[in-house]
Amino acid sequence: MKYKIVKFAYRNNKNPKIDFDEDFSYLSDVAKWRVPYRVNGHRYVAKMTCKGWIVDNVGPFD
């Protein structure tokens, strides 16, 4: 899962500094993973399917 987020961040940012500072959580009601991460100090939250597709990416939250 981390590989998919890193790939997504590199595609959308120039020289991103990526940090996973919180635990991933599974949202059973929508069958998706909630993946919080930081890119260059800005907090984002991605929702991913079990196969690794990013279906929603919200942020930045500061």
C-alpha positions in Angstrom: 0.0 0.0 0.0 2.8 2.4 0.8 4.2 1.9 -2.6 1.0 3.0 -4.3 0.9 6.2 -2.1 4.5 7.0 -2.8 4.0 6.5 -6.6 0.9 8.8 -6.4 2.8 11.5 -4.5 5.7 11.4 -7.0 3.3 11.8 -9.9 1.6 14.8 -8.3 4.5 16.6 -6.5 8.0 17.6 -7.4 10.6 16.0 -5.0 8.1 15.0 -2.3 9.2 14.2 1.2 6.7 11.5 2.2 6.1 10.4 5.8 3.6 7.9 7.2 3.2 9.1 10.7 -0.2 7.5 11.6 -1.5 3.9 11.3 -3.6 2.8 8.4 -7.2 1.8 9.3 -9.8 -0.3 7.6 -13.2 1.1 7.0 -15.4 -2.0 6.9 -18.7 -0.1 6.1 -17.2 1.0 2.7 -14.6 -1.8 2.3 -11.7 0.6 1.9 -8.4 1.5 3.7 -7.9 4.9 5.2 -4.2 5.9 4.7 -3.0 9.1 6.4 0.3 10.5 5.2 2.3 13.7 4.8 3.9 15.2 1.7 6.3 18.1 2.3 4.7 18.7 5.7 1.1 18.8 4.4 -1.3 16.1 5.8 -3.4 14.1 3.3 -5.8 11.2 3.7 -6.2 8.7 0.9 -8.9 6.0 0.7 -7.8 2.9 -1.2 -9.5 -0.3 -2.3 -8.1 -3.6 -1.1 -6.3 -4.0 -4.5 -4.5 -0.7 -4.0 -6.5 1.7 -6.2 -6.7 5.2 -4.7 -10.3 6.2 -4.9 -10.2 9.4 -2.9 -7.4 11.7 -1.8 -8.3 14.5 0.5 -6.0 17.4 1.6 -3.9 19.2 2.3 -4.8 19.7 6.0 -2.3 21.8 7.9 
